[in-house]
Amino acid sequence: MEDINLHFTGDIHAITSANNLLSAMIDNHIFHGNELGFKRVTWKRCVDLNDRQLRKITCGLSEDKGIVPREDGFDITVASEIMAILCLSKDIKDLKKRIGRIIIGYNEKGEPIKASDLKAEGSLTVLLKDAINPNLVQTLENTPAIVHGGPFANIAHGCNSIRATKLGLKIGEYCITEAGFGADLGAEKFLDIKCRETGLKPNVVVCVATMRALKYHGGVPKDLVQEENMEALEKGIHNLLRHIDNIKNKFGLNVIVAINRFLTDTEKEIDFLQSKLQEHGINMSLVEAWAKGGEGAKDLAEKVVKLCEEPEDFKYMYELDEDVEEKIRKVARKIYGAEDVEFSNEAKESIAEIKKLGYGSLPICIAKTQYSFSDDAKNLECKEPFNIHAREIILKAGAGFIVVITGKIMTMPGLPKVPAAEAIDVDDDGNVVGIF
């Protein structure tokens, strides 16, 4: 468990190295005469740490002859386009092709400069030749699991790799894959981006929830969510029902709710939630896998298998040939429940540039807080009408999607006041402690 949560097989380190090799090649090219005519560099460095100090930096301050200082910044590695490319590549040939088409900057005429113009795709692919292979691990009960890739769902597309999913489908009767956060983020991106890329569609969606989260969305402070509170639970159920509606009625898929049980959950709360979901014709399973292992998830497994036989009517939220603004509005209105989308002047200019360059038919990837259907993390209940604020649009030509930065989303997070690092240590026997 510690290995998976730390360095694991080194995939993330390989992605970091590939990302930063490209940065080094860009600045080296500029140093040696700038033959490609870089006027604006758009490619950022990355590091696999939460470090807000690196969001915006000035680099090249050594005053060495030929080095041109410029503003730059770091993304966290999981937000790097290289991570998204790794997860969306079908094979090593596709990986190299996608790396080559990464837009790394623009020249005086506003024309894009790509990684292939630097002849960088070969060396980056070499750094990623092992990282592209899925990682096989096992659960505590010795059942197989594949852990591969990690694009954040509130920033990137939030799914594991295409290769991992296809491997799972090959070697198992049923393949279960995760799309991070809620149906407004990971699920929407899984369905509108990954499923489009693969031609796959799920038979069933398992919507995972906890009593704690439902009470939190019902207005209870985090430090009180362990206490029984039927009023808050009833309020919070509306949030869950909206996620269910997105999956069932907007995407046309079969859905079941899995409640991860905590010791503090009361029978009264469980019965109440079950009856509310039954009123809406939704199946629920109480999952106790944390306490009981596989036996605690047997009911969910049986219900999922049964639900797989039911017909579904899967549909995307938008068509690729629709206007960029319209695709963004469709997701905001249909999935988030927003009134409209407000585009900043910078976002409007970026969209116009994307269309001019011929990338308007790419799918969209909206970067939004995971705490709310809105782009305001504090607006939990979304009682009042709201708009989504698109402040920045970023073209990821290598990954093959358009990123829409909304609200206060940062591609480089910061550490909390008390970082988890303070509690992590190695005991006298060499065991890692404090990660969980």
Stockholm file with secondary structure:
# STOCKHOLM 1.0

chainA/1-436         MEDINLHFTGDIHAITSANNLLSAMIDNHIFHGNELGFKRVTWKRCVDLNDRQLRKITCGLSEDKGIVPREDGFDITVASEIMAILCLSKDIKDLKKRIGRIIIGYNEKGEPIKASDLKAEGSLTVLLKDAINPNLVQTLENTPAIVHGGPFANIAHGCNSIRATKLGLKIGEYCITEAGFGADLGAEKFLDIKCRETGLKPNVVVCVATMRALKYHGGVPKDLVQEENMEALEKGIHNLLRHIDNIKNKFGLNVIVAINRFLTDTEKEIDFLQSKLQEHGINMSLVEAWAKGGEGAKDLAEKVVKLCEEPEDFKYMYELDEDVEEKIRKVARKIYGAEDVEFSNEAKESIAEIKKLGYGSLPICIAKTQYSFSDDAKNLECKEPFNIHAREIILKAGAGFIVVITGKIMTMPGLPKVPAAEAIDVDDDGNVVGIF
#=GR chainA/1-436 SS CHHHHTTTTSHHHHHHHHHHHHHHHHHHHHHTTCTTCEEEECCCEEESSCCGGGSSEEECCSCCTTCCCEEECEEEGGGSHHHHHHHHCSSHHHHHHHHHTCEEEEETTSCEEEGGGGTCHHHHHHHTTTTTSCEEEECTTCCEEEECCCCCTTTSCCBCCHHHHHHHHHHCSSCCCCBCSCTTTHHHHIIIIIHHHHCCCCSEEEEEECHHHHHHHTTCCGGGTTSCCHHHHHHHHHHHHHHHHIIIIISCCEEEEEEECCTTCCHHHHHHHHHHHHHTTCEEEEECHHHHGGGGGHHHHHHHHHHTTSCCCCCCSSCTTSCHHHHHHHHIIIIICCSEEEECHHHHHHHHHHHHTTCTTSCEEEECCSSCSSSCTTCCSCCSCCEEEEEEEEEETTTTEEEEEETTCCSSCCCCSSCGGGGCEECTTSCEESCC
#=GC SS_cons         CHHHHTTTTSHHHHHHHHHHHHHHHHHHHHHTTCTTCEEEECCCEEESSCCGGGSSEEECCSCCTTCCCEEECEEEGGGSHHHHHHHHCSSHHHHHHHHHTCEEEEETTSCEEEGGGGTCHHHHHHHTTTTTSCEEEECTTCCEEEECCCCCTTTSCCBCCHHHHHHHHHHCSSCCCCBCSCTTTHHHHIIIIIHHHHCCCCSEEEEEECHHHHHHHTTCCGGGTTSCCHHHHHHHHHHHHHHHHIIIIISCCEEEEEEECCTTCCHHHHHHHHHHHHHTTCEEEEECHHHHGGGGGHHHHHHHHHHTTSCCCCCCSSCTTSCHHHHHHHHIIIIICCSEEEECHHHHHHHHHHHHTTCTTSCEEEECCSSCSSSCTTCCSCCSCCEEEEEEEEEETTTTEEEEEETTCCSSCCCCSSCGGGGCEECTTSCEESCC
//
